[in-house]
Amino acid sequence: MKGHMDRVMDCTSQHFDGAIAVMQPSESWVAKWQRIDKFEKGIYAVQVQGRLPEDIEDDLESKGIKYRPRDGSARD
């Protein structure tokens, strides 16, 4: 998404509940609980209102990336 500000804006939301700051994702029980233990260190929303646009979900799927929505609809 580097260099594609429109795509970044499509994947960014101001509507979220809670935030998690993770410095060592692989060592953090909170990161494991939120399934972000393989992500980069950073600040992540606990829950986000809305979902990614369908074309972006399709693009992720075509690249073998499993999208797990953070809107509370994932039941796994």
mmCIF file of the N, C-alpha and C atoms, coordinates in Angstrom:
data_MODEL
# 
_entry.id   MODEL 
# 
loop_
_atom_site.group_PDB 
_atom_site.id 
_atom_site.type_symbol 
_atom_site.label_atom_id 
_atom_site.label_alt_id 
_atom_site.label_comp_id 
_atom_site.label_asym_id 
_atom_site.label_entity_id 
_atom_site.label_seq_id 
_atom_site.pdbx_PDB_ins_code 
_atom_site.Cartn_x 
_atom_site.Cartn_y 
_atom_site.Cartn_z 
_atom_site.occupancy 
_atom_site.B_iso_or_equiv 
_atom_site.pdbx_formal_charge 
_atom_site.auth_seq_id 
_atom_site.auth_comp_id 
_atom_site.auth_asym_id 
_atom_site.auth_atom_id 
_atom_site.pdbx_PDB_model_num 
ATOM 1   N N  . MET A 1 1  ? 0.827   -1.188  0.000  1.00 0.00 ? 1  MET A N  1 
ATOM 2   C CA . MET A 1 1  ? 0.000   0.000   0.000  1.00 0.00 ? 1  MET A CA 1 
ATOM 3   C C  . MET A 1 1  ? 0.872   1.254   0.000  1.00 0.00 ? 1  MET A C  1 
ATOM 4   N N  . LYS A 1 2  ? 2.156   1.055   0.108  1.00 0.00 ? 2  LYS A N  1 
ATOM 5   C CA . LYS A 1 2  ? 3.072   2.189   0.093  1.00 0.00 ? 2  LYS A CA 1 
ATOM 6   C C  . LYS A 1 2  ? 2.898   2.965   -1.210 1.00 0.00 ? 2  LYS A C  1 
ATOM 7   N N  . GLY A 1 3  ? 2.703   4.266   -1.082 1.00 0.00 ? 3  GLY A N  1 
ATOM 8   C CA . GLY A 1 3  ? 2.537   5.103   -2.261 1.00 0.00 ? 3  GLY A CA 1 
ATOM 9   C C  . GLY A 1 3  ? 1.123   5.150   -2.809 1.00 0.00 ? 3  GLY A C  1 
ATOM 10  N N  . HIS A 1 4  ? 0.178   4.487   -2.136 1.00 0.00 ? 4  HIS A N  1 
ATOM 11  C CA . HIS A 1 4  ? -1.219  4.466   -2.584 1.00 0.00 ? 4  HIS A CA 1 
ATOM 12  C C  . HIS A 1 4  ? -2.115  5.011   -1.472 1.00 0.00 ? 4  HIS A C  1 
ATOM 13  N N  . MET A 1 5  ? -2.087  6.327   -1.291 1.00 0.00 ? 5  MET A N  1 
ATOM 14  C CA . MET A 1 5  ? -2.814  6.967   -0.193 1.00 0.00 ? 5  MET A CA 1 
ATOM 15  C C  . MET A 1 5  ? -4.305  6.656   -0.238 1.00 0.00 ? 5  MET A C  1 
ATOM 16  N N  . ASP A 1 6  ? -4.904  6.559   -1.434 1.00 0.00 ? 6  ASP A N  1 
ATOM 17  C CA . ASP A 1 6  ? -6.334  6.255   -1.528 1.00 0.00 ? 6  ASP A CA 1 
ATOM 18  C C  . ASP A 1 6  ? -6.638  4.881   -0.942 1.00 0.00 ? 6  ASP A C  1 
ATOM 19  N N  . ARG A 1 7  ? -5.756  3.928   -1.161 1.00 0.00 ? 7  ARG A N  1 
ATOM 20  C CA . ARG A 1 7  ? -5.960  2.591   -0.610 1.00 0.00 ? 7  ARG A CA 1 
ATOM 21  C C  . ARG A 1 7  ? -5.773  2.584   0.903  1.00 0.00 ? 7  ARG A C  1 
ATOM 22  N N  . VAL A 1 8  ? -4.810  3.343   1.372  1.00 0.00 ? 8  VAL A N  1 
ATOM 23  C CA . VAL A 1 8  ? -4.589  3.467   2.818  1.00 0.00 ? 8  VAL A CA 1 
ATOM 24  C C  . VAL A 1 8  ? -5.843  4.040   3.473  1.00 0.00 ? 8  VAL A C  1 
ATOM 25  N N  . MET A 1 9  ? -6.420  5.067   2.871  1.00 0.00 ? 9  MET A N  1 
ATOM 26  C CA . MET A 1 9  ? -7.629  5.688   3.422  1.00 0.00 ? 9  MET A CA 1 
ATOM 27  C C  . MET A 1 9  ? -8.803  4.707   3.425  1.00 0.00 ? 9  MET A C  1 
ATOM 28  N N  . ASP A 1 10 ? -8.906  3.844   2.408  1.00 0.00 ? 10 ASP A N  1 
ATOM 29  C CA . ASP A 1 10 ? -9.967  2.831   2.355  1.00 0.00 ? 10 ASP A CA 1 
ATOM 30  C C  . ASP A 1 10 ? -9.834  1.811   3.476  1.00 0.00 ? 10 ASP A C  1 
ATOM 31  N N  . CYS A 1 11 ? -8.620  1.625   3.978  1.00 0.00 ? 11 CYS A N  1 
ATOM 32  C CA . CYS A 1 11 ? -8.359  0.606   4.994  1.00 0.00 ? 11 CYS A CA 1 
ATOM 33  C C  . CYS A 1 11 ? -8.177  1.192   6.390  1.00 0.00 ? 11 CYS A C  1 
ATOM 34  N N  . THR A 1 12 ? -8.471  2.459   6.556  1.00 0.00 ? 12 THR A N  1 
ATOM 35  C CA . THR A 1 12 ? -8.287  3.152   7.828  1.00 0.00 ? 12 THR A CA 1 
ATOM 36  C C  . THR A 1 12 ? -9.634  3.639   8.345  1.00 0.00 ? 12 THR A C  1 
ATOM 37  N N  . SER A 1 13 ? -9.847  3.504   9.645  1.00 0.00 ? 13 SER A N  1 
ATOM 38  C CA . SER A 1 13 ? -11.107 3.941   10.242 1.00 0.00 ? 13 SER A CA 1 
ATOM 39  C C  . SER A 1 13 ? -10.843 4.794   11.481 1.00 0.00 ? 13 SER A C  1 
ATOM 40  N N  . GLN A 1 14 ? -11.684 5.789   11.676 1.00 0.00 ? 14 GLN A N  1 
ATOM 41  C CA . GLN A 1 14 ? -11.636 6.590   12.900 1.00 0.00 ? 14 GLN A CA 1 
ATOM 42  C C  . GLN A 1 14 ? -12.577 6.016   13.950 1.00 0.00 ? 14 GLN A C  1 
ATOM 43  N N  . HIS A 1 15 ? -13.319 4.972   13.580 1.00 0.00 ? 15 HIS A N  1 
ATOM 44  C CA . HIS A 1 15 ? -14.341 4.398   14.453 1.00 0.00 ? 15 HIS A CA 1 
ATOM 45  C C  . HIS A 1 15 ? -13.872 3.043   14.979 1.00 0.00 ? 15 HIS A C  1 
ATOM 46  N N  . PHE A 1 16 ? -13.323 3.060   16.176 1.00 0.00 ? 16 PHE A N  1 
ATOM 47  C CA . PHE A 1 16 ? -12.820 1.831   16.777 1.00 0.00 ? 16 PHE A CA 1 
ATOM 48  C C  . PHE A 1 16 ? -13.021 1.884   18.284 1.00 0.00 ? 16 PHE A C  1 
ATOM 49  N N  . ASP A 1 17 ? -12.966 0.711   18.909 1.00 0.00 ? 17 ASP A N  1 
ATOM 50  C CA . ASP A 1 17 ? -13.087 0.589   20.359 1.00 0.00 ? 17 ASP A CA 1 
ATOM 51  C C  . ASP A 1 17 ? -11.823 -0.059  20.901 1.00 0.00 ? 17 ASP A C  1 
ATOM 52  N N  . GLY A 1 18 ? -11.169 0.613   21.805 1.00 0.00 ? 18 GLY A N  1 
ATOM 53  C CA . GLY A 1 18 ? -9.989  0.079   22.471 1.00 0.00 ? 18 GLY A CA 1 
ATOM 54  C C  . GLY A 1 18 ? -8.749  0.082   21.608 1.00 0.00 ? 18 GLY A C  1 
ATOM 55  N N  . ALA A 1 19 ? -7.613  0.120   22.254 1.00 0.00 ? 19 ALA A N  1 
ATOM 56  C CA . ALA A 1 19 ? -6.331  0.077   21.556 1.00 0.00 ? 19 ALA A CA 1 
ATOM 57  C C  . ALA A 1 19 ? -5.361  -0.787  22.354 1.00 0.00 ? 19 ALA A C  1 
ATOM 58  N N  . ILE A 1 20 ? -4.492  -1.473  21.623 1.00 0.00 ? 20 ILE A N  1 
ATOM 59  C CA . ILE A 1 20 ? -3.473  -2.321  22.228 1.00 0.00 ? 20 ILE A CA 1 
ATOM 60  C C  . ILE A 1 20 ? -2.122  -1.867  21.689 1.00 0.00 ? 20 ILE A C  1 
ATOM 61  N N  . ALA A 1 21 ? -1.203  -1.560  22.581 1.00 0.00 ? 21 ALA A N  1 
ATOM 62  C CA . ALA A 1 21 ? 0.169   -1.247  22.180 1.00 0.00 ? 21 ALA A CA 1 
ATOM 63  C C  . ALA A 1 21 ? 1.000   -2.507  22.384 1.00 0.00 ? 21 ALA A C  1 
ATOM 64  N N  . VAL A 1 22 ? 1.657   -2.960  21.331 1.00 0.00 ? 22 VAL A N  1 
ATOM 65  C CA . VAL A 1 22 ? 2.420   -4.204  21.384 1.00 0.00 ? 22 VAL A CA 1 
ATOM 66  C C  . VAL A 1 22 ? 3.872   -3.922  21.005 1.00 0.00 ? 22 VAL A C  1 
ATOM 67  N N  . MET A 1 23 ? 4.776   -4.231  21.921 1.00 0.00 ? 23 MET A N  1 
ATOM 68  C CA . MET A 1 23 ? 6.207   -4.028  21.666 1.00 0.00 ? 23 MET A CA 1 
ATOM 69  C C  . MET A 1 23 ? 6.898   -5.330  21.259 1.00 0.00 ? 23 MET A C  1 
ATOM 70  N N  . GLN A 1 24 ? 6.457   -6.452  21.830 1.00 0.00 ? 24 GLN A N  1 
ATOM 71  C CA . GLN A 1 24 ? 7.026   -7.760  21.501 1.00 0.00 ? 24 GLN A CA 1 
ATOM 72  C C  . GLN A 1 24 ? 5.871   -8.712  21.206 1.00 0.00 ? 24 GLN A C  1 
ATOM 73  N N  . PRO A 1 25 ? 5.333   -8.657  19.996 1.00 0.00 ? 25 PRO A N  1 
ATOM 74  C CA . PRO A 1 25 ? 4.132   -9.429  19.672 1.00 0.00 ? 25 PRO A CA 1 
ATOM 75  C C  . PRO A 1 25 ? 4.235   -10.918 19.998 1.00 0.00 ? 25 PRO A C  1 
ATOM 76  N N  . SER A 1 26 ? 5.354   -11.550 19.700 1.00 0.00 ? 26 SER A N  1 
ATOM 77  C CA . SER A 1 26 ? 5.466   -12.996 19.926 1.00 0.00 ? 26 SER A CA 1 
ATOM 78  C C  . SER A 1 26 ? 5.527   -13.362 21.405 1.00 0.00 ? 26 SER A C  1 
ATOM 79  N N  . GLU A 1 27 ? 5.824   -12.401 22.270 1.00 0.00 ? 27 GLU A N  1 
ATOM 80  C CA . GLU A 1 27 ? 5.919   -12.637 23.710 1.00 0.00 ? 27 GLU A CA 1 
ATOM 81  C C  . GLU A 1 27 ? 4.664   -12.212 24.470 1.00 0.00 ? 27 GLU A C  1 
ATOM 82  N N  . SER A 1 28 ? 3.747   -11.539 23.822 1.00 0.00 ? 28 SER A N  1 
ATOM 83  C CA . SER A 1 28 ? 2.602   -10.931 24.501 1.00 0.00 ? 28 SER A CA 1 
ATOM 84  C C  . SER A 1 28 ? 1.378   -11.843 24.521 1.00 0.00 ? 28 SER A C  1 
ATOM 85  N N  . TRP A 1 29 ? 0.827   -12.096 25.712 1.00 0.00 ? 29 TRP A N  1 
ATOM 86  C CA . TRP A 1 29 ? -0.387  -12.906 25.783 1.00 0.00 ? 29 TRP A CA 1 
ATOM 87  C C  . TRP A 1 29 ? -1.565  -12.147 25.187 1.00 0.00 ? 29 TRP A C  1 
ATOM 88  N N  . VAL A 1 30 ? -1.577  -10.825 25.302 1.00 0.00 ? 30 VAL A N  1 
ATOM 89  C CA . VAL A 1 30 ? -2.659  -10.025 24.712 1.00 0.00 ? 30 VAL A CA 1 
ATOM 90  C C  . VAL A 1 30 ? -2.601  -10.129 23.190 1.00 0.00 ? 30 VAL A C  1 
ATOM 91  N N  . ALA A 1 31 ? -1.402  -10.062 22.626 1.00 0.00 ? 31 ALA A N  1 
ATOM 92  C CA . ALA A 1 31 ? -1.250  -10.197 21.171 1.00 0.00 ? 31 ALA A CA 1 
ATOM 93  C C  . ALA A 1 31 ? -1.707  -11.583 20.716 1.00 0.00 ? 31 ALA A C  1 
ATOM 94  N N  . LYS A 1 32 ? -1.394  -12.611 21.486 1.00 0.00 ? 32 LYS A N  1 
ATOM 95  C CA . LYS A 1 32 ? -1.855  -13.969 21.138 1.00 0.00 ? 32 LYS A CA 1 
ATOM 96  C C  . LYS A 1 32 ? -3.365  -14.052 21.219 1.00 0.00 ? 32 LYS A C  1 
ATOM 97  N N  . TRP A 1 33 ? -3.953  -13.469 22.258 1.00 0.00 ? 33 TRP A N  1 
ATOM 98  C CA . TRP A 1 33 ? -5.404  -13.468 22.442 1.00 0.00 ? 33 TRP A CA 1 
ATOM 99  C C  . TRP A 1 33 ? -6.102  -12.753 21.287 1.00 0.00 ? 33 TRP A C  1 
ATOM 100 N N  . GLN A 1 34 ? -5.515  -11.663 20.811 1.00 0.00 ? 34 GLN A N  1 
ATOM 101 C CA . GLN A 1 34 ? -6.091  -10.892 19.704 1.00 0.00 ? 34 GLN A CA 1 
ATOM 102 C C  . GLN A 1 34 ? -5.638  -11.408 18.331 1.00 0.00 ? 34 GLN A C  1 
ATOM 103 N N  . ARG A 1 35 ? -4.812  -12.438 18.345 1.00 0.00 ? 35 ARG A N  1 
ATOM 104 C CA . ARG A 1 35 ? -4.281  -13.044 17.114 1.00 0.00 ? 35 ARG A CA 1 
ATOM 105 C C  . ARG A 1 35 ? -3.464  -12.059 16.282 1.00 0.00 ? 35 ARG A C  1 
ATOM 106 N N  . ILE A 1 36 ? -2.694  -11.261 16.970 1.00 0.00 ? 36 ILE A N  1 
ATOM 107 C CA . ILE A 1 36 ? -1.794  -10.331 16.278 1.00 0.00 ? 36 ILE A CA 1 
ATOM 108 C C  . ILE A 1 36 ? -0.342  -10.597 16.680 1.00 0.00 ? 36 ILE A C  1 
ATOM 109 N N  . ASP A 1 37 ? -0.081  -11.794 17.216 1.00 0.00 ? 37 ASP A N  1 
ATOM 110 C CA . ASP A 1 37 ? 1.257   -12.122 17.704 1.00 0.00 ? 37 ASP A CA 1 
ATOM 111 C C  . ASP A 1 37 ? 2.287   -12.311 16.588 1.00 0.00 ? 37 ASP A C  1 
ATOM 112 N N  . LYS A 1 38 ? 1.846   -12.387 15.343 1.00 0.00 ? 38 LYS A N  1 
ATOM 113 C CA . LYS A 1 38 ? 2.773   -12.488 14.216 1.00 0.00 ? 38 LYS A CA 1 
ATOM 114 C C  . LYS A 1 38 ? 2.860   -11.165 13.455 1.00 0.00 ? 38 LYS A C  1 
ATOM 115 N N  . PHE A 1 39 ? 2.187   -10.138 13.970 1.00 0.00 ? 39 PHE A N  1 
ATOM 116 C CA . PHE A 1 39 ? 2.209   -8.808  13.358 1.00 0.00 ? 39 PHE A CA 1 
ATOM 117 C C  . PHE A 1 39 ? 3.457   -8.054  13.815 1.00 0.00 ? 39 PHE A C  1 
ATOM 118 N N  . GLU A 1 40 ? 3.679   -6.915  13.207 1.00 0.00 ? 40 GLU A N  1 
ATOM 119 C CA . GLU A 1 40 ? 4.767   -6.021  13.610 1.00 0.00 ? 40 GLU A CA 1 
ATOM 120 C C  . GLU A 1 40 ? 4.391   -5.316  14.912 1.00 0.00 ? 40 GLU A C  1 
ATOM 121 N N  . LYS A 1 41 ? 5.385   -4.854  15.666 1.00 0.00 ? 41 LYS A N  1 
ATOM 122 C CA . LYS A 1 41 ? 5.083   -4.075  16.862 1.00 0.00 ? 41 LYS A CA 1 
ATOM 123 C C  . LYS A 1 41 ? 4.374   -2.793  16.436 1.00 0.00 ? 41 LYS A C  1 
ATOM 124 N N  . GLY A 1 42 ? 3.469   -2.327  17.293 1.00 0.00 ? 42 GLY A N  1 
ATOM 125 C CA . GLY A 1 42 ? 2.719   -1.123  16.966 1.00 0.00 ? 42 GLY A CA 1 
ATOM 126 C C  . GLY A 1 42 ? 1.481   -1.005  17.831 1.00 0.00 ? 42 GLY A C  1 
ATOM 127 N N  . ILE A 1 43 ? 0.566   -0.148  17.419 1.00 0.00 ? 43 ILE A N  1 
ATOM 128 C CA . ILE A 1 43 ? -0.686  0.072   18.141 1.00 0.00 ? 43 ILE A CA 1 
ATOM 129 C C  . ILE A 1 43 ? -1.822  -0.424  17.258 1.00 0.00 ? 43 ILE A C  1 
ATOM 130 N N  . TYR A 1 44 ? -2.668  -1.276  17.831 1.00 0.00 ? 44 TYR A N  1 
ATOM 131 C CA . TYR A 1 44 ? -3.752  -1.913  17.095 1.00 0.00 ? 44 TYR A CA 1 
ATOM 132 C C  . TYR A 1 44 ? -5.083  -1.664  17.791 1.00 0.00 ? 44 TYR A C  1 
ATOM 133 N N  . ALA A 1 45 ? -6.135  -1.527  17.007 1.00 0.00 ? 45 ALA A N  1 
ATOM 134 C CA . ALA A 1 45 ? -7.486  -1.397  17.552 1.00 0.00 ? 45 ALA A CA 1 
ATOM 135 C C  . ALA A 1 45 ? -7.973  -2.769  17.997 1.00 0.00 ? 45 ALA A C  1 
ATOM 136 N N  . VAL A 1 46 ? -8.730  -2.811  19.092 1.00 0.00 ? 46 VAL A N  1 
ATOM 137 C CA . VAL A 1 46 ? -9.326  -4.061  19.548 1.00 0.00 ? 46 VAL A CA 1 
ATOM 138 C C  . VAL A 1 46 ? -10.487 -4.429  18.632 1.00 0.00 ? 46 VAL A C  1 
ATOM 139 N N  . GLN A 1 47 ? -11.335 -3.459  18.342 1.00 0.00 ? 47 GLN A N  1 
ATOM 140 C CA . GLN A 1 47 ? -12.481 -3.692  17.461 1.00 0.00 ? 47 GLN A CA 1 
ATOM 141 C C  . GLN A 1 47 ? -12.677 -2.463  16.586 1.00 0.00 ? 47 GLN A C  1 
ATOM 142 N N  . VAL A 1 48 ? -12.979 -2.701  15.312 1.00 0.00 ? 48 VAL A N  1 
ATOM 143 C CA . VAL A 1 48 ? -13.160 -1.629  14.338 1.00 0.00 ? 48 VAL A CA 1 
ATOM 144 C C  . VAL A 1 48 ? -14.569 -1.707  13.783 1.00 0.00 ? 48 VAL A C  1 
ATOM 145 N N  . GLN A 1 49 ? -15.245 -0.575  13.687 1.00 0.00 ? 49 GLN A N  1 
ATOM 146 C CA . GLN A 1 49 ? -16.571 -0.553  13.073 1.00 0.00 ? 49 GLN A CA 1 
ATOM 147 C C  . GLN A 1 49 ? -16.406 -0.601  11.563 1.00 0.00 ? 49 GLN A C  1 
ATOM 148 N N  . GLY A 1 50 ? -17.135 -1.517  10.926 1.00 0.00 ? 50 GLY A N  1 
ATOM 149 C CA . GLY A 1 50 ? -17.067 -1.658  9.477  1.00 0.00 ? 50 GLY A CA 1 
ATOM 150 C C  . GLY A 1 50 ? -16.048 -2.692  9.053  1.00 0.00 ? 50 GLY A C  1 
ATOM 151 N N  . ARG A 1 51 ? -15.989 -2.898  7.751  1.00 0.00 ? 51 ARG A N  1 
ATOM 152 C CA . ARG A 1 51 ? -15.086 -3.885  7.164  1.00 0.00 ? 51 ARG A CA 1 
ATOM 153 C C  . ARG A 1 51 ? -14.314 -3.253  6.021  1.00 0.00 ? 51 ARG A C  1 
ATOM 154 N N  . LEU A 1 52 ? -13.317 -3.978  5.557  1.00 0.00 ? 52 LEU A N  1 
ATOM 155 C CA . LEU A 1 52 ? -12.576 -3.531  4.382  1.00 0.00 ? 52 LEU A CA 1 
ATOM 156 C C  . LEU A 1 52 ? -13.474 -3.610  3.151  1.00 0.00 ? 52 LEU A C  1 
ATOM 157 N N  . PRO A 1 53 ? -13.223 -2.772  2.155  1.00 0.00 ? 53 PRO A N  1 
ATOM 158 C CA . PRO A 1 53 ? -13.975 -2.874  0.904  1.00 0.00 ? 53 PRO A CA 1 
ATOM 159 C C  . PRO A 1 53 ? -13.784 -4.270  0.287  1.00 0.00 ? 53 PRO A C  1 
ATOM 160 N N  . GLU A 1 54 ? -14.821 -4.751  -0.389 1.00 0.00 ? 54 GLU A N  1 
ATOM 161 C CA . GLU A 1 54 ? -14.809 -6.107  -0.939 1.00 0.00 ? 54 GLU A CA 1 
ATOM 162 C C  . GLU A 1 54 ? -13.630 -6.343  -1.890 1.00 0.00 ? 54 GLU A C  1 
ATOM 163 N N  . ASP A 1 55 ? -13.286 -5.350  -2.708 1.00 0.00 ? 55 ASP A N  1 
ATOM 164 C CA . ASP A 1 55 ? -12.173 -5.549  -3.649 1.00 0.00 ? 55 ASP A CA 1 
ATOM 165 C C  . ASP A 1 55 ? -10.845 -5.737  -2.914 1.00 0.00 ? 55 ASP A C  1 
ATOM 166 N N  . ILE A 1 56 ? -10.703 -5.117  -1.770 1.00 0.00 ? 56 ILE A N  1 
ATOM 167 C CA . ILE A 1 56 ? -9.474  -5.285  -0.990 1.00 0.00 ? 56 ILE A CA 1 
ATOM 168 C C  . ILE A 1 56 ? -9.466  -6.658  -0.321 1.00 0.00 ? 56 ILE A C  1 
ATOM 169 N N  . GLU A 1 57 ? -10.624 -7.107  0.180  1.00 0.00 ? 57 GLU A N  1 
ATOM 170 C CA . GLU A 1 57 ? -10.720 -8.459  0.733  1.00 0.00 ? 57 GLU A CA 1 
ATOM 171 C C  . GLU A 1 57 ? -10.363 -9.484  -0.337 1.00 0.00 ? 57 GLU A C  1 
ATOM 172 N N  . ASP A 1 58 ? -10.886 -9.297  -1.561 1.00 0.00 ? 58 ASP A N  1 
ATOM 173 C CA . ASP A 1 58 ? -10.593 -10.208 -2.677 1.00 0.00 ? 58 ASP A CA 1 
ATOM 174 C C  . ASP A 1 58 ? -9.105  -10.205 -3.009 1.00 0.00 ? 58 ASP A C  1 
ATOM 175 N N  . ASP A 1 59 ? -8.496  -9.026  -2.994 1.00 0.00 ? 59 ASP A N  1 
ATOM 176 C CA . ASP A 1 59 ? -7.067  -8.905  -3.284 1.00 0.00 ? 59 ASP A CA 1 
ATOM 177 C C  . ASP A 1 59 ? -6.241  -9.659  -2.238 1.00 0.00 ? 59 ASP A C  1 
ATOM 178 N N  . LEU A 1 60 ? -6.607  -9.516  -0.968 1.00 0.00 ? 60 LEU A N  1 
ATOM 179 C CA . LEU A 1 60 ? -5.910  -10.243 0.092  1.00 0.00 ? 60 LEU A CA 1 
ATOM 180 C C  . LEU A 1 60 ? -6.041  -11.748 -0.115 1.00 0.00 ? 60 LEU A C  1 
ATOM 181 N N  . GLU A 1 61 ? -7.260  -12.202 -0.409 1.00 0.00 ? 61 GLU A N  1 
ATOM 182 C CA . GLU A 1 61 ? -7.510  -13.631 -0.616 1.00 0.00 ? 61 GLU A CA 1 
ATOM 183 C C  . GLU A 1 61 ? -6.681  -14.169 -1.787 1.00 0.00 ? 61 GLU A C  1 
ATOM 184 N N  . SER A 1 62 ? -6.597  -13.398 -2.866 1.00 0.00 ? 62 SER A N  1 
ATOM 185 C CA . SER A 1 62 ? -5.831  -13.845 -4.038 1.00 0.00 ? 62 SER A CA 1 
ATOM 186 C C  . SER A 1 62 ? -4.338  -13.966 -3.731 1.00 0.00 ? 62 SER A C  1 
ATOM 187 N N  . LYS A 1 63 ? -3.881  -13.268 -2.694 1.00 0.00 ? 63 LYS A N  1 
ATOM 188 C CA . LYS A 1 63 ? -2.474  -13.334 -2.285 1.00 0.00 ? 63 LYS A CA 1 
ATOM 189 C C  . LYS A 1 63 ? -2.253  -14.338 -1.157 1.00 0.00 ? 63 LYS A C  1 
ATOM 190 N N  . GLY A 1 64 ? -3.307  -15.101 -0.816 1.00 0.00 ? 64 GLY A N  1 
ATOM 191 C CA . GLY A 1 64 ? -3.187  -16.113 0.221  1.00 0.00 ? 64 GLY A CA 1 
ATOM 192 C C  . GLY A 1 64 ? -3.205  -15.559 1.630  1.00 0.00 ? 64 GLY A C  1 
ATOM 193 N N  . ILE A 1 65 ? -3.711  -14.339 1.794  1.00 0.00 ? 65 ILE A N  1 
ATOM 194 C CA . ILE A 1 65 ? -3.779  -13.704 3.111  1.00 0.00 ? 65 ILE A CA 1 
ATOM 195 C C  . ILE A 1 65 ? -5.197  -13.835 3.643  1.00 0.00 ? 65 ILE A C  1 
ATOM 196 N N  . LYS A 1 66 ? -5.340  -14.479 4.813  1.00 0.00 ? 66 LYS A N  1 
ATOM 197 C CA . LYS A 1 66 ? -6.669  -14.647 5.405  1.00 0.00 ? 66 LYS A CA 1 
ATOM 198 C C  . LYS A 1 66 ? -7.050  -13.366 6.126  1.00 0.00 ? 66 LYS A C  1 
ATOM 199 N N  . TYR A 1 67 ? -8.153  -12.762 5.692  1.00 0.00 ? 67 TYR A N  1 
ATOM 200 C CA . TYR A 1 67 ? -8.650  -11.541 6.330  1.00 0.00 ? 67 TYR A CA 1 
ATOM 201 C C  . TYR A 1 67 ? -9.547  -11.924 7.490  1.00 0.00 ? 67 TYR A C  1 
ATOM 202 N N  . ARG A 1 68 ? -9.237  -11.416 8.653  1.00 0.00 ? 68 ARG A N  1 
ATOM 203 C CA . ARG A 1 68 ? -10.065 -11.634 9.838  1.00 0.00 ? 68 ARG A CA 1 
ATOM 204 C C  . ARG A 1 68 ? -10.644 -10.293 10.236 1.00 0.00 ? 68 ARG A C  1 
ATOM 205 N N  . PRO A 1 69 ? -11.948 -10.091 9.967  1.00 0.00 ? 69 PRO A N  1 
ATOM 206 C CA . PRO A 1 69 ? -12.554 -8.798  10.281 1.00 0.00 ? 69 PRO A CA 1 
ATOM 207 C C  . PRO A 1 69 ? -12.457 -8.479  11.772 1.00 0.00 ? 69 PRO A C  1 
ATOM 208 N N  . ARG A 1 70 ? -12.305 -7.225  12.080 1.00 0.00 ? 70 ARG A N  1 
ATOM 209 C CA . ARG A 1 70 ? -12.204 -6.752  13.464 1.00 0.00 ? 70 ARG A CA 1 
ATOM 210 C C  . ARG A 1 70 ? -13.463 -6.014  13.886 1.00 0.00 ? 70 ARG A C  1 
ATOM 211 N N  . ASP A 1 71 ? -14.578 -6.343  13.214 1.00 0.00 ? 71 ASP A N  1 
ATOM 212 C CA . ASP A 1 71 ? -15.838 -5.676  13.540 1.00 0.00 ? 71 ASP A CA 1 
ATOM 213 C C  . ASP A 1 71 ? -16.713 -6.517  14.468 1.00 0.00 ? 71 ASP A C  1 
ATOM 214 N N  . GLY A 1 72 ? -16.181 -7.640  14.951 1.00 0.00 ? 72 GLY A N  1 
ATOM 215 C CA . GLY A 1 72 ? -16.938 -8.508  15.844 1.00 0.00 ? 72 GLY A CA 1 
ATOM 216 C C  . GLY A 1 72 ? -17.692 -9.602  15.125 1.00 0.00 ? 72 GLY A C  1 
ATOM 217 N N  . SER A 1 73 ? -17.629 -9.655  13.792 1.00 0.00 ? 73 SER A N  1 
ATOM 218 C CA . SER A 1 73 ? -18.383 -10.658 13.037 1.00 0.00 ? 73 SER A CA 1 
ATOM 219 C C  . SER A 1 73 ? -17.641 -11.988 12.917 1.00 0.00 ? 73 SER A C  1 
ATOM 220 N N  . ALA A 1 74 ? -16.340 -12.022 13.177 1.00 0.00 ? 74 ALA A N  1 
ATOM 221 C CA . ALA A 1 74 ? -15.571 -13.270 13.083 1.00 0.00 ? 74 ALA A CA 1 
ATOM 222 C C  . ALA A 1 74 ? -15.963 -14.180 14.240 1.00 0.00 ? 74 ALA A C  1 
ATOM 223 N N  . ARG A 1 75 ? -16.271 -15.412 13.926 1.00 0.00 ? 75 ARG A N  1 
ATOM 224 C CA . ARG A 1 75 ? -16.707 -16.370 14.955 1.00 0.00 ? 75 ARG A CA 1 
ATOM 225 C C  . ARG A 1 75 ? -15.787 -17.580 14.985 1.00 0.00 ? 75 ARG A C  1 
ATOM 226 N N  . ASP A 1 76 ? -14.516 -17.330 15.291 1.00 0.00 ? 76 ASP A N  1 
ATOM 227 C CA . ASP A 1 76 ? -13.590 -18.458 15.335 1.00 0.00 ? 76 ASP A CA 1 
ATOM 228 C C  . ASP A 1 76 ? -12.758 -18.468 16.584 1.00 0.00 ? 76 ASP A C  1 
# 
